[in-house]
Amino acid sequence: MQKKEKIAYIDAYCGVSGNMLLGALIDLGFPKTRLQSLKKTLGLPQIKISISKSEQNNLTGVLVKIRGEKNPPPRTLSQILKIIRSARLPEPVKEKSIKAFQLLAEVEAKIHSCSPEQVHFHELGAVDTIMDIVGVILGFYELGVEKIYASKIPLATGEVECAHGKIPLPAPATLELLKGVPIKGTDTEQELTTPTGAVLLKVLVREFGAIPEMSLEKIGYGLGEKNLASQANLLRILLGKTYHPPEELFVFESTIDDMNPEYYQPLLERLFQAGALE
């Protein structure tokens, strides 16, 4: 009998951000208290976390708001990795969180024509981004998810304000991170998929496309902070187990009373090699 694995499917209906993923994970059962305690684990007590049930276009989900420094100091990659490495977290969570920030640094370095160690994170180095990335990875880990899949990723148009002034949407870092990922354009002029959301997809998702065959158990809804006029600003995660149809077995019977006992063992070996169960 094939082992059933716990899997998750990220339905990026309206893009992906760190807090939307966190909201969906909490809606699935990731404890609020665990997220609240994570700021102490990371040595970031200045963070304020608000978690509430809210509604978007008559759909209810969890809205997570994380607030840290008003004017975050730029942090280097080594400073961020030191925070993660010194935290008391499961090793797989640390490894994926470190991989996410290393990938972010590589992308920023490419955009700004410098080395990853020379990158000074601004928005991406803020404590809320650290919480988003580590929190999402921890959430999937503690829910026991073994494989993660996702839909095509929607992207916006227009522009967004950042530390360097106005830049076009999708943000350059988001586009770099989504290379090789199925994307689709929209007419929405507000950021849908953030660099944080994009890097989490890159690090966690095994495959992009249609919903995989699964035995569905739970659905979690995570909400975005902005209200969009045309659609609900939400993301949902489908949680379940891999589906395996019942196996069809055949029974063959034969009388071998007159067979020479010397032939039994070679015959059994050949039958097991051919797939016999007993």
C-alpha positions in Angstrom: 0.0 0.0 0.0 1.3 3.4 -1.0 2.0 5.9 1.8 -0.3 8.9 1.9 1.6 12.2 2.2 0.2 15.4 3.6 0.2 18.0 0.8 -0.9 21.6 0.4 -2.0 23.6 -2.7 -1.6 27.3 -2.7 -4.4 28.9 -4.8 -3.0 32.3 -5.5 -6.4 33.7 -6.6 -5.3 37.3 -6.0 -1.5 37.0 -5.7 0.8 36.0 -2.8 2.3 37.9 0.1 3.8 36.7 3.4 0.9 37.9 5.6 -1.7 36.3 3.2 0.1 32.9 3.6 0.3 33.3 7.3 -3.5 34.1 7.5 -4.3 30.9 5.5 -2.0 28.8 7.7 -3.6 30.1 10.9 -7.1 29.4 9.3 -5.9 25.8 8.8 -4.8 25.4 12.4 -1.3 26.9 12.8 -1.7 28.3 16.4 -1.9 32.1 16.8 0.1 31.7 20.0 2.9 30.1 18.1 3.2 33.0 15.7 3.0 35.5 18.6 5.8 33.6 20.4 8.0 33.6 17.3 9.0 37.2 17.7 10.6 36.3 21.0 12.2 33.3 19.5 13.8 35.5 16.8 14.8 38.2 19.4 12.5 40.8 17.8 10.3 41.9 20.7 9.4 45.2 19.1 7.1 43.5 16.6 3.3 43.9 17.0 1.1 41.2 15.5 -2.6 41.6 15.0 -4.6 38.5 14.0 -8.4 38.8 13.2 -11.2 37.2 11.3 -12.3 39.5 8.5 -14.3 39.5 5.3 -13.6 40.2 1.6 -16.5 40.1 -0.8 -18.6 37.9 1.5 -15.7 35.5 2.0 -14.3 35.1 5.5 -10.6 34.6 6.2 -7.8 35.5 8.6 -6.1 38.9 8.3 -2.6 39.1 9.8 -0.9 42.5 10.3 2.7 42.6 11.4 4.2 45.9 12.4 7.8 46.6 13.3 10.1 49.5 12.9 8.7 52.7 11.3 12.0 53.4 9.6 13.8 50.1 9.4 17.5 50.3 9.3 19.1 48.6 6.2 20.4 45.2 7.2 23.0 43.1 5.5 22.5 39.4 4.6 24.9 38.3 7.3 22.9 40.3 10.0 19.6 38.7 8.9 21.2 35.2 8.8 22.6 35.7 12.3 19.1 36.4 13.6 17.8 33.1 12.1 20.7 30.9 13.0 20.6 32.0 16.7 16.9 31.3 17.0 15.6 28.1 18.6 13.9 26.7 15.6 13.8 23.2 13.9 16.7 22.9 11.5 14.6 22.4 8.4 12.9 25.7 9.2 16.2 27.5 9.6 17.6 26.0 6.4 14.7 27.1 4.2 14.5 30.5 5.8 18.2 31.0 5.2 17.8 29.8 1.6 15.0 32.3 1.1 17.1 35.3 2.3 20.1 34.1 0.3 17.9 34.0 -2.8 16.6 37.5 -2.1 20.2 38.8 -1.7 21.2 37.2 -5.0 18.3 38.8 -6.8 18.9 42.2 -5.3 22.6 41.9 -6.1 21.8 41.2 -9.7 19.4 44.2 -9.9 21.8 46.6 -8.3 25.0 45.2 -9.9 26.8 44.3 -6.7 27.6 41.1 -4.7 25.1 39.5 -2.3 27.1 40.5 0.7 27.1 44.2 -0.4 23.3 44.3 -0.6 21.7 46.4 2.1 18.1 45.4 2.5 15.5 48.1 3.2 11.9 46.9 3.1 13.1 43.3 2.7 15.3 43.7 5.8 12.5 44.9 8.0 11.5 42.7 10.9 8.0 42.1 9.5 9.6 40.5 6.4 11.8 38.2 8.7 8.6 37.3 10.6 6.7 36.6 7.3 9.3 34.3 5.9 10.2 32.4 9.0 6.6 32.3 10.1 5.3 30.8 6.9 8.0 28.2 6.7 7.4 27.3 10.4 3.6 27.1 9.7 3.9 24.5 6.9 6.4 22.6 9.0 4.3 22.4 12.1 1.2 21.5 10.1 3.2 18.5 8.9 3.0 19.4 5.2 5.4 17.2 3.1 4.8 18.6 -0.4 3.5 22.0 -1.6 2.0 22.8 -4.9 0.7 26.2 -6.3 -1.4 27.7 -9.1 -0.2 30.2 -11.7 0.8 33.4 -10.1 -1.2 36.6 -11.0 0.8 39.9 -11.4 -0.4 43.5 -11.4 0.4 46.6 -13.4 1.1 50.2 -12.4 3.7 51.3 -9.9 4.6 51.1 -6.2 6.5 53.3 -3.8 9.7 51.9 -2.2 12.8 53.1 -0.5 14.3 54.1 -3.9 11.2 55.9 -5.1 8.5 54.7 -7.5 9.2 51.5 -9.4 7.0 49.6 -11.9 4.8 46.6 -11.0 5.6 43.8 -10.9 8.6 44.8 -8.8 11.9 43.9 -10.4 12.8 41.5 -7.5 9.4 39.8 -7.9 9.9 39.2 -11.6 13.5 37.9 -11.0 12.2 35.5 -8.4 9.4 34.2 -10.6 11.6 33.1 -13.5 10.6 29.6 -14.5 7.2 30.0 -12.6 3.9 30.1 -14.6 2.5 33.7 -14.3 -0.5 35.6 -15.6 -1.1 39.3 -16.0 -4.1 41.3 -14.6 -5.4 44.8 -15.0 -5.1 45.4 -11.2 -3.0 48.5 -10.4 -2.0 47.4 -6.9 0.7 45.1 -6.0 -0.6 41.5 -5.9 2.5 39.3 -5.5 5.3 40.7 -3.3 9.0 39.8 -3.4 8.4 38.1 0.0 5.5 36.0 -1.4 7.6 35.2 -4.5 10.6 34.0 -2.6 8.5 31.8 -0.4 6.9 30.2 -3.5 10.4 29.6 -5.0 11.7 28.0 -1.8 8.6 25.9 -0.9 6.7 25.0 -4.0 7.4 21.7 -5.7 5.2 22.2 -8.8 3.0 24.9 -10.3 -0.3 24.2 -12.2 -3.6 22.6 -11.6 -4.8 21.2 -8.2 -3.1 17.8 -7.7 -5.1 14.6 -7.0 -5.7 14.7 -3.3 -8.2 13.8 -0.6 -9.2 17.2 0.6 -9.4 17.8 4.3 -9.3 21.6 5.1 -9.3 24.9 3.3 -7.6 28.0 4.8 -8.3 31.6 3.7 -5.7 34.4 4.2 -6.6 38.0 3.5 -4.6 40.9 2.1 -4.7 44.3 3.8 -5.9 46.3 0.8 -9.5 46.3 -0.4 -9.7 45.7 -4.2 -12.7 47.1 -6.0 -13.0 44.3 -8.5 -12.3 41.1 -6.5 -11.7 39.6 -3.0 -8.1 40.2 -2.0 -7.4 36.7 -0.7 -5.4 33.6 -1.0 -6.4 30.1 0.0 -4.5 26.9 0.9 -6.0 23.5 0.3 -4.8 20.9 2.7 -5.1 17.1 2.3 -3.4 13.9 1.6 -2.3 12.3 -1.7 -5.0 10.2 -3.3 -4.3 6.7 -4.4 -7.1 4.7 -6.0 -7.7 1.3 -4.6 -5.3 -1.3 -5.9 -6.7 -4.1 -8.0 -5.3 -7.5 -7.0 -5.5 -10.8 -8.9 -5.5 -14.2 -7.2 -4.0 -17.2 -9.1 -4.4 -20.7 -7.7 -2.7 -23.8 -8.8 -2.1 -27.3 -7.5 1.6 -28.3 -7.3 1.5 -31.5 -5.4 3.5 -33.3 -8.0 6.2 -30.6 -8.4 9.8 -31.5 -7.5 10.6 -29.6 -4.2 13.9 -28.5 -5.8 11.9 -26.2 -8.1 10.0 -24.4 -5.3 12.6 -21.8 -4.3 13.6 -20.8 -7.8 9.9 -20.5 -8.7 9.1 -18.3 -5.7 12.0 -16.0 -6.5 10.8 -15.5 -10.0 7.2 -14.9 -8.9 8.2 -12.2 -6.3 10.4 -10.6 -9.0 7.3 -10.4 -11.2 5.4 -8.5 -8.5 3.7 -11.3 -6.5 2.7 -10.2 -2.9 2.7 -13.7 -1.4 
